[in-house]
């Protein structure tokens, strides 16, 4: 059976490539389009992933290895201003940070997974739990971004639209 480390790494190693491909091939106007008012566009998801790659997961991983407690992260108040950077530039920056963080993750061994620290909001957490959350977080926001990208295609699919009911923002709010 694969270890947690192998499973997590297998997810984390794919994310940057997915984003580089999406942002290289898909026009920025589609990447910037929110699926509905108040929801994140694909580019918003990418910015958030970049924020957490820079300021959350590597920081927390280092804290676990040093036996230090970890603070909560509030994406509404702790996000960076990326100015007028294109989606591809954001994805490229994300890829660079992810590569550095994967190298950091290589230093973690199976015995480290049981390390426990205090999270300022959640209480005691283990390194294994953090790694599961990191992989789930990657996948969640990539799926969220792809759902945003789907909306104009779903809306234009005519009689097939019903097949997309689970992903159709307009039908879900009706």
C-alpha positions in Angstrom: 0.0 0.0 0.0 1.2 3.5 -0.8 2.2 5.7 2.0 0.6 9.0 2.8 3.8 10.8 1.6 3.7 9.0 -1.8 0.0 9.7 -2.2 0.3 13.4 -1.3 3.3 13.9 -3.4 1.6 12.3 -6.4 -1.2 14.9 -6.2 1.1 17.9 -5.4 3.4 17.1 -8.3 0.6 17.4 -10.8 -1.0 20.7 -9.8 1.6 23.2 -11.2 1.6 21.5 -14.6 -2.2 21.5 -14.7 -2.2 25.3 -14.0 0.6 26.0 -16.5 -1.3 24.1 -19.1 -4.6 25.8 -18.3 -3.2 29.3 -18.3 -1.1 28.8 -21.4 -4.0 27.5 -23.5 -7.1 29.3 -22.1 -7.7 33.0 -22.7 -7.4 35.3 -19.7 -10.9 36.6 -20.1 -12.3 33.1 -19.5 -9.9 32.5 -16.6 -11.0 35.8 -15.0 -14.7 35.1 -15.4 -16.5 34.4 -12.1 -19.1 31.6 -12.4 -21.6 33.7 -10.4 -21.5 36.9 -8.3 -19.4 36.4 -5.2 -17.8 33.2 -6.4 -14.1 32.8 -7.4 -12.9 32.8 -11.0 -10.3 30.3 -12.0 -7.7 33.1 -11.6 -8.9 33.8 -8.1 -8.4 30.1 -7.3 -4.9 30.3 -8.7 -4.1 33.4 -6.7 -5.3 31.7 -3.5 -3.2 28.6 -4.3 -0.2 30.8 -4.8 -0.8 32.6 -1.5 -1.0 29.3 0.3 2.0 27.9 -1.5 4.1 31.0 -0.5 2.8 31.6 3.0 1.0 28.6 4.5 2.1 25.0 3.6 5.9 25.5 3.5 5.7 27.6 6.7 3.6 25.0 8.4 5.8 22.1 7.2 8.8 23.9 8.7 7.0 24.5 11.9 6.0 20.9 12.3 9.6 19.8 11.7 10.8 22.3 14.4 8.0 21.4 16.8 6.4 24.9 16.7 2.7 25.6 16.8 1.0 27.0 13.7 -1.3 30.0 13.3 -4.6 30.0 11.3 -4.6 31.5 7.8 -7.3 33.9 6.7 -7.4 34.2 2.9 -9.6 37.3 3.1 -7.0 39.3 5.0 -3.7 37.6 4.2 -3.7 37.5 0.4 -1.2 39.2 -1.8 -1.8 41.9 -4.4 -0.5 40.4 -7.7 -1.2 43.6 -9.6 -1.7 43.1 -13.3 0.2 39.8 -13.6 -1.3 37.4 -16.2 -2.7 34.1 -15.2 0.3 32.4 -16.8 2.7 34.5 -14.8 0.9 33.5 -11.6 1.0 29.9 -12.6 4.7 30.1 -13.4 5.3 31.7 -9.9 3.2 28.9 -8.3 5.2 26.3 -10.2 8.4 27.7 -8.8 7.2 27.8 -5.3 5.7 24.3 -5.6 9.0 22.9 -6.8 10.8 24.4 -3.8 8.1 23.0 -1.5 8.3 19.5 -3.0 12.0 19.6 -2.3 11.2 20.5 1.3 8.6 17.7 1.5 11.3 15.2 0.4 12.9 15.8 3.8 9.9 14.4 5.6 10.0 10.7 6.5 7.3 8.3 7.5 8.1 8.7 11.2 7.5 12.4 11.0 3.9 11.9 10.1 2.9 11.5 13.7 4.4 14.9 14.8 1.8 17.0 16.5 1.6 20.7 17.0 -1.2 23.1 18.1 -3.1 25.0 15.4 -4.4 28.3 16.8 -8.0 27.5 15.8 -8.2 23.7 15.3 -6.2 22.5 18.3 -3.8 19.5 18.0 -3.0 18.5 14.4 -0.6 16.0 13.0 1.7 16.4 10.1 -0.1 13.5 8.3 -3.4 15.5 8.6 -1.7 18.6 7.3 -0.4 16.7 4.2 -3.8 15.3 3.6 -5.2 18.8 3.8 -2.6 20.1 1.4 -3.5 17.6 -1.3 -7.2 18.0 -0.8 -6.8 21.8 -0.9 -5.0 21.6 -4.2 -7.6 19.4 -5.7 -10.5 21.4 -4.3 -9.4 24.7 -5.8 -8.4 23.1 -9.1 -11.9 21.6 -9.4 -13.4 24.9 -8.3 -11.5 26.7 -11.0 -12.5 24.1 -13.7 -16.1 24.5 -12.6 -15.8 28.3 -13.2 -14.3 27.6 -16.6 -17.2 25.3 -17.5 -20.0 27.8 -17.1 -20.1 29.4 -20.5 -19.8 26.0 -22.2 -22.6 24.6 -20.1 -24.8 27.5 -20.8 -24.2 27.1 -24.5 -24.8 23.3 -24.6 -28.5 23.5 -25.5 -30.4 20.3 -24.9 -27.3 18.7 -23.2 -27.3 21.3 -20.5 -29.3 19.0 -18.2 -26.4 16.6 -18.2 -24.3 19.2 -16.4 -26.9 20.0 -13.7 -24.4 19.2 -10.9 -22.0 21.8 -12.2 -24.3 24.4 -13.6 -24.3 27.5 -11.4 -27.4 29.0 -13.0 -29.4 25.8 -12.6 -28.2 25.3 -9.0 -29.4 28.7 -8.0 -32.8 28.4 -9.8 
